[in-house]
């Protein structure tokens, strides 16, 4: 791990022997110096060490660079990577996508090597003003991702994490990666609001035959509420695409809209705790299956179908001796289909019903992160009611869909 340290340290000339330390403490003016030390000295030293002793670099399997976003540090990071022929796991700042050359990215991915890169994590952060200005003022060169030599075909795990305002990762980057990323087993896009569902879907479809783990949680501190669909191709029904991934087993997904088709394929290999977050329901009865909306009655019926399909899928997985648990985040609530319970803040519904509803409720152990998608919200405690009671409130107009 190589990270940015503080730029200033105090160095004290302490006595050599511990017994003399008491005398040092009572000195009126202790001998010491305040010196400035560049925060990326460790990166420079690592680069120098690996260039002098190649056997050290040949033993490195994992590298994580953190807090280093200058032009000079990007060049040194790429130099360090070039000295690690057996590298398998790599975590780098997104600035390498803007400053790295196609040749350097070919070397980074090691596509032609007998030990290609297995896992790549690209981190984004909001830069301090002088770093952001330096990145913005640099001449825009050709994106290394656009070069046909840059091939992600042997990469198995891709993670895109974090937000930035300075030349951020966008759908175009994901689409360029998707041209060659045909063997991903794990895709993770977390805490990022500069890419859309369309960009994520491009990667999913490129690796549809191999993808096993999908984490799409675009939560971020700037209040990004739900994933923006982006420029989805006409005829793309997200629910069907996700449900038909043959090797998918671990799912945590945020969609702009969903329907019961997401849970209809009982041949899926989903395992463990899976989550689906959606802000709307597909208008599956309309001509366009990806168009959300519909009447209140139609939305209520579709929600029933979603929960019924989820229960049926859980039962089918259990019949195959596989344990599956589903949580569905919708309408500011968390649904647990297997338990037929709904968690949420029902204060408004209670007021609308003049205190008649909910009749039976318990305190919920789940939190309001299901509402906003942002952790740390200072909101009140939640309650849990049964599904039947929740649908009674919908029919009475106390809960709005």
C-alpha positions, 0 to 999 in steps of 0.5 A: 500500500502506497498512500499520500502522507502529511507534508510536514513532520517534526524531527527531534534529535533525541538522546541515544540512551533512554536514561538520558531522556529525563534530562532532555525533557527539562531543556529550555530549548529542545533540539529539533527541526521542522522540515517539509517532506513531500507526501509522495516520497514513499512512492519515489522510494518504492519506484527507485527500489523496484528499478534497482532490485527487479527481484523485489517487484517480481514478488509483488502480487497486490498494489494499492495507491491511495491519495496520489493524484498529481501528474508526477505521481501518476507517472511514478505509479505507472513506473512502479506497476511496470516493475511488477510482472506478476501483479494480480490485484491493482487499485489506482486513481482514476487520473491514470485514465486521463494521463496514461498512454495506451502503451502504459495501459497495455502494460498495466493490464498485461493481457499478453502475459501468462499472469494477466491482471486479475482485479482492477479497482479505479477510485475517484475522489474530489480533488483539492483546488490546485490538483483539480485545476492542474488536471483540468488544464492539462492538454486532453490527449486521446483516451487510452481506452479508445486504443484497440491495443488496450484489452480488458478481455482477461480481467476478471474483476472490475470495481469503480468506486467514488465520485469526482467533479474533475474529468470523471468516469462516464458512460463513454469510458464504460462503453469503451471498456465493454468492447473487450471486457468479455470475461468479467466475473465480478462487476462493482460500481459503488458510490458513483453518480457520473455513470448511468444504468446504460453504462453498467448494462454495457459491461453486463452484456459484454460479460453476460456469459461469465458474470457471477457478482454484480454490485450496482449501488450508485449511492453518494454523498451528493444525494444521488437518489436513484440510478439514472437510466441514461441512453438505454437502447430501445427494446432493452428490458432490464429485468429480463437481461438481469434475470437471464444472466446464466452464472449470476449468483450474488446480486445487489442492484439499483434499477430505475424501474423493475417488474415481476420478470426480474424474478420469473426465471427460476433457473437462476443461480442466485445465492445468499442475501440479494438486494434490488433497489428501484424507484418505480415499476415497469409499465409492462402492460404498455407497448414499451416494457421499460416505461415506468408508470401506469394506473394506481390499480395497475401499480398495486397489481404489479407490486403483488406480482413482484412479491409473489414472483420473488417468493416463488423464486426463493421457494424454487432455490430452496427446493434445489437445496440453495439458500436465497434471501431477497430484499426489495427496496421500493416506495421508501420501504424495504420488502421481505417477500419470504417473511411477508413483511414491509419495513418503513416510516408509516407516520404519514399513513397513520395521520391519513388514517386518523390513527386507524392504521397500522393496526399491528406493527413492531419496531423495525431493525432496518434503517432509512437508507432504503429511502434515500440510498445515503447512509447517515441520515438522521431520520426517525425509527422505522416500523414493520407491518405485514404485507396484507396490512400494507396493501390494505393501506394502499387500497384505502389511499393511506399509502401512495404508490 
